Amino acid sequence: LPHTNHRGLAEHLLLQQAGHFHWTSLARAIGMPLSSLRTPAGDEVYATFYFIEERFPDGRLPAAFQLDDALRFAVFLRAFKGIAAETQIVFDRDDAPLSLETASAHPYIRLATIFITPEAGNSRLKVASPAGVDFSRIPLLPNDDNPYQLTRLAKENGHLGLLEAGWHPIAPVDGFEATYAIDVDRDTNGAGLFYFANYVTIMDRAEREAMHASSRPFSVDEITGRDVQLRRIAYFG
């Protein structure tokens, strides 16, 4: 019940749960709560999300999961040089065998975090490796497979490999701008930063407003009945 809305499985609530699994799995692997991480100088260190990928195969879209469905999550953790960590999550109803080898048949989430410390409050964050932490129990994340490479490439070319030549913008073709008012009580996380999972609600709202404003007519079902199949999010700064 807490993870559903009028469509079924709520995407932002799903990401919150996946983020919790990432956070707790990483803490278990290093043998300490992440809230206790500090730089050599004693400053706080956070594992902040910088890349998200979601894949939902046909028949396993978020709306396919409803009230009282029992879901099981398989969590696979990797780390890069003590400064970044990645979790791949495969999930489905609790009677499905789950592995990375069968991930294409099930919903899949990839989360990547990097360790940072506030340099001038939360408005300026600096990459920082936590002191006195043993990452040896975590499998290595090869640099070539690090989601950071996708994020860096997207910053250079403005693309995340989702929209190919067959995609066309809806009218008005000169672009659309939507404004979102941040709710500090609902939208922030324990570190006082905007919570990563809530970005999907902003994008969904902006898409609905763009469809309402378009000169092309859309039905109510087209506007409110969309389901995510593939999403990638890269966070900069």
N, C-alpha and C positions, 0 to 999 in steps of 0.2 A: 504493500500500500504506500509506504513513504516514497517509493521510487517511481510512481506512476502519475500520469495526469490524464486529461480527457482523451488523449490519443493512445495511451498504453504506456510503455516504458518511456519515461521522460529523459531526454538526452543529457541535459545539464545535471540532473540528479545521478544518472548513470556515471558521468564523468567524475562527479564528486566521490562516488563509491569507488571507482577505479583509482582515483587519486589517493584515496585512503588506503587501498590495498598496496599501492606503490610505496607510500610513506611508511606503512607498518612493516612491509617486507624488507625494505631497506634498513629500517631500524633494527629488525631482528637479525639481519645478516651482519651488521657491524656491532651488535651487542650493546646498543645504547639508544635512548630516545633521541630523535633528530633535534628536539628542542634544546638539547644540552650541547650541541656542536658549537665550537668557538674557534676563532683564528688564533695563531700563536700569540697575538697581542691581547686576546681575551674578548674580542668583539663577536657578536652573534653571527652565526652562519645559517642560512636557509637554503633548502633545496627547492629552487623555484622552477616552474614548468616553462619550457621554451619551445616545445614541439609536441603536437598532438595529431594522431592519425586514427581514424575510425573506418572500419569496413563492415558492411552488413550485406550478406548474400541474399539473393531472392528467397523468400519464404522465412527469412530471419530478420526482417526489418524491425525497427523498434516497436511499431504498432502490433507486431505479431505476439508480443509479450504482454500479458494482461494481469489483472488482479489475481493474487494468490498463486501465481506461477512461482515455483521454486527454481532458482538459478544457481549454477555452480560456476566458479571462476578458477581458471588455472593461470598462475602468475609466474612469469619467467623474467628474472632480473639479470642485468649485466651492468658493468661499471667501466669507466674510462679514466685512468690515471688519477683517481681520487678526486676528480673535480666534476664529473658528470655521471649520471646513472640513468638507465633506460629500463622500462618494464614493458614486456609484451604480455597482453592478457587475452585469453581465449575464453569465451563464456557461452553458455547455452542452458537449456533446461537440464535438471540434475540427472537425467538418465543418459546423457550423451557423453561418450568418451572424448576427452579433450587433450590436444597436444599441438605443438607448433606445426607438425607435419600435416595435421588435418585442419589447420586454421582457416583455410579458404572455405570450408563448409560451415563455419560458425562465425558469429560476430567476433570482431577482433579490434583491440584497442592498443595503440602504441603510445607510451608516455615517455617523455624525456625531460630530465631535470638537470640543472647545473647549480653548483653551490655558489652562493653569493653572500656578500655582507653589505649592509647599508653604509655608504661612504659619507653621505651628507643627508641623513634621513632617508626615507623610502623613495625620495625623488631621484636618487642617484645610487645605483647598485653596482658593485664591483665583484668580479669573479674571485672567489677565495676558497682555497682548499682547507678543509677542517683539520685541525691539529690533533695528533694522537689517535687517529682512527685507522683501524685495520680493515682494508677492503679485500683481503686475500681470499675470503670465503665466497666472493662474488665472481662469477665467470667474467672474462674479459670482453669488453665491447670493442671490436676492431675499429680503428679510426675510419676506415673506408665504409663501414656500416653505421657509423655514428649519425643520428638524425641531425646533428649540427651541420653536416655537409649539405643537407637539403635546405636547412634554414639559411645558411650563408649564401647558397646559390639563389634562393628566392629573394634575398635582399638585393642581390645583384641584378636579377632579370625580372623581378616582379611576378614570378610564376611559381606555383607549387606542383606542377605536373598534373593538374586536374582538368583544365578546360582546353580541349583540343580545337582544331580548326572548325569542327562542325557546330560549335557553340556560338550563339549569336545573342547580343543583348536585347532585352525587351525595350520597347519605346517607353519613355523618351531616350533616344540613343545618346544624348549629350550628357548622360549620367544622372545619378540620383543621390541625394544626401539626406540622411536621417540623423536625428539628434536623440541621444539617450541621456537621461539624467541619472547619475550614479546615486544609488541609495546606500549610504555608508553603513547602515545597520544590516542590510541584506547582502551586499555585494562584496564586502571585504573579508579577507581571511584572517587567521590568527596572527599573521605578521603585519597586518595593517595594509596589505596590498590588495588590489582588485583580484578577486578569486578567479582563477583561470577558467573554471567550468562555466562561469556566467557569460563568457564571451559568446557562446553559442546562442544564448537567448537574445543578445543584442543583434546578432546577424539574422536570426530568424525573424525578429520584429522588423528589421530593416527590409528584409525580402518581402514580407507581407505588405508593408507600406509602399514599397516600390511597385508591387503588383496592383495594389489599389489605385496608385497614381498613374499607371500606364494607360496609354491610349488603346492598347489591346485589351479587350474584355476578358476577364477571368471569372470563373464561377467561384462561389463560396468554397466548394469542395477543393478546387484547385489551389486556392489561397491557404486554406486551413488544413488541408489533408495531405500536405507534403511530408515525405519521410526521408530522412538522410540515408544515403547508400554509401557514400564515400566523402569523408571530410578530412582536410588537413589544415592545421592552424600553426603558424609560426609567430612567435613573440619576439620582438626586437627591443633592445634597450634595457 
